[in-house]
Amino acid sequence: MIDGPKYAQTLRAIGQELEALNLKYFDIKSEGKDYLVRAATSPEPLELRYTSEDIGRLERQGRARRSDPSRTPDLMTLSQALRAIGEYVDRKDCRLVRVSRQVPSGTVPLLSIEYQTGTRDRKKEEIRASSLYDLSVRMYKQRDTGRARNL
């Protein structure tokens, strides 16, 4: 169902850009091959559109910054959280519709995701930071296991 780059890579690249802009609360909407990001910033709301070319550029820039593959990633960053969400959607083999992180009404920040299944059902889930961290740790361990096999 996924055409083009995997959601994990795409969302990590967008997350790195959002980190650089210091945007904590946002709405990312998949629109065809583009991604529209809206953020409530002061004094004006911000709207960014990322094309597949933009995503490729952001991914190359991020890869250059991550030049040491043995370095342990900071699993608590926004880019890693978005990467974990992308991996989650990739594993479900679904089409991403939206990812958002809004100002928390409670004490626990949540990311909500909306995706479309192969049967065209729309699903919406809210994911806590602790669940994202656990997913990131599993991804990191799988990556390490794959590296160990290649040695």
PyMOL CGO cylinders between C-alpha atoms (Angstrom):
from pymol import cmd
from pymol.cgo import CYLINDER

trace = [
    CYLINDER, 0.00, 0.00, 0.00, 2.92, 2.37, 0.65, 0.3, 1, 1, 1, 1, 1, 1,
    CYLINDER, 2.92, 2.37, 0.65, 4.28, 4.10, -2.43, 0.3, 1, 1, 1, 1, 1, 1,
    CYLINDER, 4.28, 4.10, -2.43, 7.62, 5.86, -2.19, 0.3, 1, 1, 1, 1, 1, 1,
    CYLINDER, 7.62, 5.86, -2.19, 9.62, 6.35, 0.98, 0.3, 1, 1, 1, 1, 1, 1,
    CYLINDER, 9.62, 6.35, 0.98, 8.56, 4.56, 4.10, 0.3, 1, 1, 1, 1, 1, 1,
    CYLINDER, 8.56, 4.56, 4.10, 6.59, 6.60, 6.64, 0.3, 1, 1, 1, 1, 1, 1,
    CYLINDER, 6.59, 6.60, 6.64, 9.28, 6.01, 9.30, 0.3, 1, 1, 1, 1, 1, 1,
    CYLINDER, 9.28, 6.01, 9.30, 11.92, 7.77, 7.17, 0.3, 1, 1, 1, 1, 1, 1,
    CYLINDER, 11.92, 7.77, 7.17, 9.56, 10.49, 5.98, 0.3, 1, 1, 1, 1, 1, 1,
    CYLINDER, 9.56, 10.49, 5.98, 8.22, 11.37, 9.42, 0.3, 1, 1, 1, 1, 1, 1,
    CYLINDER, 8.22, 11.37, 9.42, 11.71, 11.34, 10.96, 0.3, 1, 1, 1, 1, 1, 1,
    CYLINDER, 11.71, 11.34, 10.96, 12.88, 13.82, 8.30, 0.3, 1, 1, 1, 1, 1, 1,
    CYLINDER, 12.88, 13.82, 8.30, 9.90, 16.10, 8.94, 0.3, 1, 1, 1, 1, 1, 1,
    CYLINDER, 9.90, 16.10, 8.94, 10.45, 15.71, 12.70, 0.3, 1, 1, 1, 1, 1, 1,
    CYLINDER, 10.45, 15.71, 12.70, 14.06, 16.86, 12.38, 0.3, 1, 1, 1, 1, 1, 1,
    CYLINDER, 14.06, 16.86, 12.38, 12.82, 19.98, 10.58, 0.3, 1, 1, 1, 1, 1, 1,
    CYLINDER, 12.82, 19.98, 10.58, 10.15, 20.61, 13.25, 0.3, 1, 1, 1, 1, 1, 1,
    CYLINDER, 10.15, 20.61, 13.25, 12.83, 20.24, 15.95, 0.3, 1, 1, 1, 1, 1, 1,
    CYLINDER, 12.83, 20.24, 15.95, 15.01, 22.81, 14.15, 0.3, 1, 1, 1, 1, 1, 1,
    CYLINDER, 15.01, 22.81, 14.15, 12.02, 25.18, 14.08, 0.3, 1, 1, 1, 1, 1, 1,
    CYLINDER, 12.02, 25.18, 14.08, 11.31, 24.38, 17.76, 0.3, 1, 1, 1, 1, 1, 1,
    CYLINDER, 11.31, 24.38, 17.76, 7.72, 23.36, 16.98, 0.3, 1, 1, 1, 1, 1, 1,
    CYLINDER, 7.72, 23.36, 16.98, 6.24, 21.13, 19.65, 0.3, 1, 1, 1, 1, 1, 1,
    CYLINDER, 6.24, 21.13, 19.65, 2.55, 21.14, 18.71, 0.3, 1, 1, 1, 1, 1, 1,
    CYLINDER, 2.55, 21.14, 18.71, 1.50, 20.49, 15.14, 0.3, 1, 1, 1, 1, 1, 1,
    CYLINDER, 1.50, 20.49, 15.14, -0.75, 18.69, 12.72, 0.3, 1, 1, 1, 1, 1, 1,
    CYLINDER, -0.75, 18.69, 12.72, 0.84, 16.74, 9.85, 0.3, 1, 1, 1, 1, 1, 1,
    CYLINDER, 0.84, 16.74, 9.85, -1.53, 15.74, 7.07, 0.3, 1, 1, 1, 1, 1, 1,
    CYLINDER, -1.53, 15.74, 7.07, -0.63, 13.44, 4.20, 0.3, 1, 1, 1, 1, 1, 1,
    CYLINDER, -0.63, 13.44, 4.20, -1.87, 14.89, 0.90, 0.3, 1, 1, 1, 1, 1, 1,
    CYLINDER, -1.87, 14.89, 0.90, -0.96, 12.55, -1.92, 0.3, 1, 1, 1, 1, 1, 1,
    CYLINDER, -0.96, 12.55, -1.92, 2.85, 12.52, -2.00, 0.3, 1, 1, 1, 1, 1, 1,
    CYLINDER, 2.85, 12.52, -2.00, 3.04, 15.81, -0.07, 0.3, 1, 1, 1, 1, 1, 1,
    CYLINDER, 3.04, 15.81, -0.07, 2.78, 16.52, 3.63, 0.3, 1, 1, 1, 1, 1, 1,
    CYLINDER, 2.78, 16.52, 3.63, 1.13, 19.62, 5.04, 0.3, 1, 1, 1, 1, 1, 1,
    CYLINDER, 1.13, 19.62, 5.04, 2.25, 20.76, 8.48, 0.3, 1, 1, 1, 1, 1, 1,
    CYLINDER, 2.25, 20.76, 8.48, 0.23, 23.28, 10.46, 0.3, 1, 1, 1, 1, 1, 1,
    CYLINDER, 0.23, 23.28, 10.46, 1.47, 24.63, 13.75, 0.3, 1, 1, 1, 1, 1, 1,
    CYLINDER, 1.47, 24.63, 13.75, 0.01, 27.14, 16.14, 0.3, 1, 1, 1, 1, 1, 1,
    CYLINDER, 0.01, 27.14, 16.14, 2.86, 29.57, 16.61, 0.3, 1, 1, 1, 1, 1, 1,
    CYLINDER, 2.86, 29.57, 16.61, 3.03, 33.06, 17.90, 0.3, 1, 1, 1, 1, 1, 1,
    CYLINDER, 3.03, 33.06, 17.90, 2.03, 35.56, 16.55, 0.3, 1, 1, 1, 1, 1, 1,
    CYLINDER, 2.03, 35.56, 16.55, 0.88, 33.86, 13.33, 0.3, 1, 1, 1, 1, 1, 1,
    CYLINDER, 0.88, 33.86, 13.33, -0.01, 30.23, 12.63, 0.3, 1, 1, 1, 1, 1, 1,
    CYLINDER, -0.01, 30.23, 12.63, 2.57, 28.46, 10.48, 0.3, 1, 1, 1, 1, 1, 1,
    CYLINDER, 2.57, 28.46, 10.48, 1.85, 26.28, 7.46, 0.3, 1, 1, 1, 1, 1, 1,
    CYLINDER, 1.85, 26.28, 7.46, 4.55, 24.26, 5.69, 0.3, 1, 1, 1, 1, 1, 1,
    CYLINDER, 4.55, 24.26, 5.69, 4.25, 21.95, 2.69, 0.3, 1, 1, 1, 1, 1, 1,
    CYLINDER, 4.25, 21.95, 2.69, 6.81, 19.22, 2.07, 0.3, 1, 1, 1, 1, 1, 1,
    CYLINDER, 6.81, 19.22, 2.07, 7.04, 17.63, -1.37, 0.3, 1, 1, 1, 1, 1, 1,
    CYLINDER, 7.04, 17.63, -1.37, 8.78, 14.31, -2.03, 0.3, 1, 1, 1, 1, 1, 1,
    CYLINDER, 8.78, 14.31, -2.03, 11.83, 16.35, -3.17, 0.3, 1, 1, 1, 1, 1, 1,
    CYLINDER, 11.83, 16.35, -3.17, 11.79, 18.27, 0.14, 0.3, 1, 1, 1, 1, 1, 1,
    CYLINDER, 11.79, 18.27, 0.14, 11.58, 14.99, 2.08, 0.3, 1, 1, 1, 1, 1, 1,
    CYLINDER, 11.58, 14.99, 2.08, 14.55, 13.61, 0.13, 0.3, 1, 1, 1, 1, 1, 1,
    CYLINDER, 14.55, 13.61, 0.13, 16.57, 16.75, 0.88, 0.3, 1, 1, 1, 1, 1, 1,
    CYLINDER, 16.57, 16.75, 0.88, 15.66, 16.62, 4.59, 0.3, 1, 1, 1, 1, 1, 1,
    CYLINDER, 15.66, 16.62, 4.59, 16.54, 12.91, 4.73, 0.3, 1, 1, 1, 1, 1, 1,
    CYLINDER, 16.54, 12.91, 4.73, 19.97, 13.55, 3.14, 0.3, 1, 1, 1, 1, 1, 1,
    CYLINDER, 19.97, 13.55, 3.14, 20.63, 16.41, 5.56, 0.3, 1, 1, 1, 1, 1, 1,
    CYLINDER, 20.63, 16.41, 5.56, 19.60, 14.24, 8.51, 0.3, 1, 1, 1, 1, 1, 1,
    CYLINDER, 19.60, 14.24, 8.51, 21.74, 11.34, 7.29, 0.3, 1, 1, 1, 1, 1, 1,
    CYLINDER, 21.74, 11.34, 7.29, 24.75, 13.68, 7.10, 0.3, 1, 1, 1, 1, 1, 1,
    CYLINDER, 24.75, 13.68, 7.10, 24.15, 14.73, 10.72, 0.3, 1, 1, 1, 1, 1, 1,
    CYLINDER, 24.15, 14.73, 10.72, 23.82, 11.06, 11.73, 0.3, 1, 1, 1, 1, 1, 1,
    CYLINDER, 23.82, 11.06, 11.73, 27.16, 10.15, 10.17, 0.3, 1, 1, 1, 1, 1, 1,
    CYLINDER, 27.16, 10.15, 10.17, 28.21, 7.93, 13.10, 0.3, 1, 1, 1, 1, 1, 1,
    CYLINDER, 28.21, 7.93, 13.10, 26.02, 4.80, 12.84, 0.3, 1, 1, 1, 1, 1, 1,
    CYLINDER, 26.02, 4.80, 12.84, 27.37, 3.42, 16.12, 0.3, 1, 1, 1, 1, 1, 1,
    CYLINDER, 27.37, 3.42, 16.12, 26.05, 6.42, 18.06, 0.3, 1, 1, 1, 1, 1, 1,
    CYLINDER, 26.05, 6.42, 18.06, 22.96, 5.68, 20.14, 0.3, 1, 1, 1, 1, 1, 1,
    CYLINDER, 22.96, 5.68, 20.14, 20.05, 7.89, 19.04, 0.3, 1, 1, 1, 1, 1, 1,
    CYLINDER, 20.05, 7.89, 19.04, 18.19, 10.02, 21.56, 0.3, 1, 1, 1, 1, 1, 1,
    CYLINDER, 18.19, 10.02, 21.56, 14.90, 8.14, 21.65, 0.3, 1, 1, 1, 1, 1, 1,
    CYLINDER, 14.90, 8.14, 21.65, 13.08, 11.02, 23.37, 0.3, 1, 1, 1, 1, 1, 1,
    CYLINDER, 13.08, 11.02, 23.37, 13.32, 13.49, 20.47, 0.3, 1, 1, 1, 1, 1, 1,
    CYLINDER, 13.32, 13.49, 20.47, 10.38, 14.50, 18.34, 0.3, 1, 1, 1, 1, 1, 1,
    CYLINDER, 10.38, 14.50, 18.34, 12.03, 13.08, 15.22, 0.3, 1, 1, 1, 1, 1, 1,
    CYLINDER, 12.03, 13.08, 15.22, 12.41, 9.67, 16.89, 0.3, 1, 1, 1, 1, 1, 1,
    CYLINDER, 12.41, 9.67, 16.89, 8.81, 9.78, 18.13, 0.3, 1, 1, 1, 1, 1, 1,
    CYLINDER, 8.81, 9.78, 18.13, 7.60, 10.52, 14.60, 0.3, 1, 1, 1, 1, 1, 1,
    CYLINDER, 7.60, 10.52, 14.60, 9.88, 7.82, 13.23, 0.3, 1, 1, 1, 1, 1, 1,
    CYLINDER, 9.88, 7.82, 13.23, 8.30, 5.33, 15.66, 0.3, 1, 1, 1, 1, 1, 1,
    CYLINDER, 8.30, 5.33, 15.66, 4.81, 6.37, 14.54, 0.3, 1, 1, 1, 1, 1, 1,
    CYLINDER, 4.81, 6.37, 14.54, 5.88, 5.96, 10.92, 0.3, 1, 1, 1, 1, 1, 1,
    CYLINDER, 5.88, 5.96, 10.92, 7.25, 2.50, 11.67, 0.3, 1, 1, 1, 1, 1, 1,
    CYLINDER, 7.25, 2.50, 11.67, 3.97, 1.62, 13.40, 0.3, 1, 1, 1, 1, 1, 1,
    CYLINDER, 3.97, 1.62, 13.40, 1.96, 2.64, 10.31, 0.3, 1, 1, 1, 1, 1, 1,
    CYLINDER, 1.96, 2.64, 10.31, 4.49, 0.93, 7.99, 0.3, 1, 1, 1, 1, 1, 1,
    CYLINDER, 4.49, 0.93, 7.99, 4.09, -2.35, 9.87, 0.3, 1, 1, 1, 1, 1, 1,
    CYLINDER, 4.09, -2.35, 9.87, 0.34, -2.14, 9.60, 0.3, 1, 1, 1, 1, 1, 1,
    CYLINDER, 0.34, -2.14, 9.60, 0.79, -1.59, 5.84, 0.3, 1, 1, 1, 1, 1, 1,
    CYLINDER, 0.79, -1.59, 5.84, -1.68, 1.28, 5.98, 0.3, 1, 1, 1, 1, 1, 1,
    CYLINDER, -1.68, 1.28, 5.98, -1.88, 4.73, 4.45, 0.3, 1, 1, 1, 1, 1, 1,
    CYLINDER, -1.88, 4.73, 4.45, -1.10, 7.57, 6.82, 0.3, 1, 1, 1, 1, 1, 1,
    CYLINDER, -1.10, 7.57, 6.82, -3.76, 10.27, 6.93, 0.3, 1, 1, 1, 1, 1, 1,
    CYLINDER, -3.76, 10.27, 6.93, -2.68, 12.49, 9.82, 0.3, 1, 1, 1, 1, 1, 1,
    CYLINDER, -2.68, 12.49, 9.82, -0.36, 12.77, 12.83, 0.3, 1, 1, 1, 1, 1, 1,
    CYLINDER, -0.36, 12.77, 12.83, -0.93, 15.47, 15.40, 0.3, 1, 1, 1, 1, 1, 1,
    CYLINDER, -0.93, 15.47, 15.40, 0.41, 16.60, 18.71, 0.3, 1, 1, 1, 1, 1, 1,
    CYLINDER, 0.41, 16.60, 18.71, -1.77, 19.17, 20.39, 0.3, 1, 1, 1, 1, 1, 1,
    CYLINDER, -1.77, 19.17, 20.39, -1.33, 21.12, 23.59, 0.3, 1, 1, 1, 1, 1, 1,
    CYLINDER, -1.33, 21.12, 23.59, -2.11, 18.52, 26.26, 0.3, 1, 1, 1, 1, 1, 1,
    CYLINDER, -2.11, 18.52, 26.26, -5.30, 18.97, 28.22, 0.3, 1, 1, 1, 1, 1, 1,
    CYLINDER, -5.30, 18.97, 28.22, -4.02, 16.58, 30.88, 0.3, 1, 1, 1, 1, 1, 1,
    CYLINDER, -4.02, 16.58, 30.88, -0.54, 15.96, 32.14, 0.3, 1, 1, 1, 1, 1, 1,
    CYLINDER, -0.54, 15.96, 32.14, 0.51, 13.34, 29.59, 0.3, 1, 1, 1, 1, 1, 1,
    CYLINDER, 0.51, 13.34, 29.59, 1.33, 14.55, 26.07, 0.3, 1, 1, 1, 1, 1, 1,
    CYLINDER, 1.33, 14.55, 26.07, -0.28, 12.46, 23.35, 0.3, 1, 1, 1, 1, 1, 1,
    CYLINDER, -0.28, 12.46, 23.35, 0.30, 11.99, 19.68, 0.3, 1, 1, 1, 1, 1, 1,
    CYLINDER, 0.30, 11.99, 19.68, -2.72, 11.02, 17.69, 0.3, 1, 1, 1, 1, 1, 1,
    CYLINDER, -2.72, 11.02, 17.69, -2.55, 9.21, 14.40, 0.3, 1, 1, 1, 1, 1, 1,
    CYLINDER, -2.55, 9.21, 14.40, -5.14, 8.56, 11.77, 0.3, 1, 1, 1, 1, 1, 1,
    CYLINDER, -5.14, 8.56, 11.77, -4.60, 5.99, 9.05, 0.3, 1, 1, 1, 1, 1, 1,
    CYLINDER, -4.60, 5.99, 9.05, -6.53, 4.12, 6.40, 0.3, 1, 1, 1, 1, 1, 1,
    CYLINDER, -6.53, 4.12, 6.40, -6.42, 0.35, 6.20, 0.3, 1, 1, 1, 1, 1, 1,
    CYLINDER, -6.42, 0.35, 6.20, -6.33, -1.75, 3.04, 0.3, 1, 1, 1, 1, 1, 1,
    CYLINDER, -6.33, -1.75, 3.04, -10.11, -2.11, 3.30, 0.3, 1, 1, 1, 1, 1, 1,
    CYLINDER, -10.11, -2.11, 3.30, -10.40, 1.70, 3.37, 0.3, 1, 1, 1, 1, 1, 1,
    CYLINDER, -10.40, 1.70, 3.37, -11.45, 1.79, 7.02, 0.3, 1, 1, 1, 1, 1, 1,
    CYLINDER, -11.45, 1.79, 7.02, -10.21, 4.86, 8.86, 0.3, 1, 1, 1, 1, 1, 1,
    CYLINDER, -10.21, 4.86, 8.86, -8.67, 4.28, 12.26, 0.3, 1, 1, 1, 1, 1, 1,
    CYLINDER, -8.67, 4.28, 12.26, -7.65, 6.84, 14.85, 0.3, 1, 1, 1, 1, 1, 1,
    CYLINDER, -7.65, 6.84, 14.85, -5.39, 6.12, 17.80, 0.3, 1, 1, 1, 1, 1, 1,
    CYLINDER, -5.39, 6.12, 17.80, -3.88, 8.17, 20.57, 0.3, 1, 1, 1, 1, 1, 1,
    CYLINDER, -3.88, 8.17, 20.57, -0.43, 7.11, 21.63, 0.3, 1, 1, 1, 1, 1, 1,
    CYLINDER, -0.43, 7.11, 21.63, 1.22, 8.06, 24.91, 0.3, 1, 1, 1, 1, 1, 1,
    CYLINDER, 1.22, 8.06, 24.91, 4.85, 9.11, 25.12, 0.3, 1, 1, 1, 1, 1, 1,
    CYLINDER, 4.85, 9.11, 25.12, 5.71, 5.96, 27.10, 0.3, 1, 1, 1, 1, 1, 1,
    CYLINDER, 5.71, 5.96, 27.10, 4.33, 3.73, 24.33, 0.3, 1, 1, 1, 1, 1, 1,
    CYLINDER, 4.33, 3.73, 24.33, 6.32, 5.65, 21.71, 0.3, 1, 1, 1, 1, 1, 1,
    CYLINDER, 6.32, 5.65, 21.71, 9.46, 5.25, 23.77, 0.3, 1, 1, 1, 1, 1, 1,
    CYLINDER, 9.46, 5.25, 23.77, 8.88, 1.48, 24.04, 0.3, 1, 1, 1, 1, 1, 1,
    CYLINDER, 8.88, 1.48, 24.04, 8.36, 1.25, 20.28, 0.3, 1, 1, 1, 1, 1, 1,
    CYLINDER, 8.36, 1.25, 20.28, 11.53, 3.28, 19.67, 0.3, 1, 1, 1, 1, 1, 1,
    CYLINDER, 11.53, 3.28, 19.67, 13.54, 0.97, 21.93, 0.3, 1, 1, 1, 1, 1, 1,
    CYLINDER, 13.54, 0.97, 21.93, 12.24, -2.10, 20.04, 0.3, 1, 1, 1, 1, 1, 1,
    CYLINDER, 12.24, -2.10, 20.04, 13.16, -0.48, 16.72, 0.3, 1, 1, 1, 1, 1, 1,
    CYLINDER, 13.16, -0.48, 16.72, 16.64, 0.36, 17.98, 0.3, 1, 1, 1, 1, 1, 1,
    CYLINDER, 16.64, 0.36, 17.98, 17.19, -3.19, 19.26, 0.3, 1, 1, 1, 1, 1, 1,
    CYLINDER, 17.19, -3.19, 19.26, 16.07, -4.67, 15.93, 0.3, 1, 1, 1, 1, 1, 1,
    CYLINDER, 16.07, -4.67, 15.93, 18.45, -2.34, 14.12, 0.3, 1, 1, 1, 1, 1, 1,
    CYLINDER, 18.45, -2.34, 14.12, 21.29, -3.43, 16.40, 0.3, 1, 1, 1, 1, 1, 1,
    CYLINDER, 21.29, -3.43, 16.40, 20.43, -7.11, 15.85, 0.3, 1, 1, 1, 1, 1, 1,
    CYLINDER, 20.43, -7.11, 15.85, 20.54, -6.55, 12.08, 0.3, 1, 1, 1, 1, 1, 1,
    CYLINDER, 20.54, -6.55, 12.08, 23.95, -4.86, 12.37, 0.3, 1, 1, 1, 1, 1, 1,
    CYLINDER, 23.95, -4.86, 12.37, 25.33, -7.71, 14.46, 0.3, 1, 1, 1, 1, 1, 1,
    CYLINDER, 25.33, -7.71, 14.46, 24.30, -10.22, 11.76, 0.3, 1, 1, 1, 1, 1, 1,
    CYLINDER, 24.30, -10.22, 11.76, 26.09, -8.18, 9.09, 0.3, 1, 1, 1, 1, 1, 1,
    CYLINDER, 26.09, -8.18, 9.09, 29.41, -8.21, 10.96, 0.3, 1, 1, 1, 1, 1, 1,
]
cmd.load_cgo(trace, "trace")
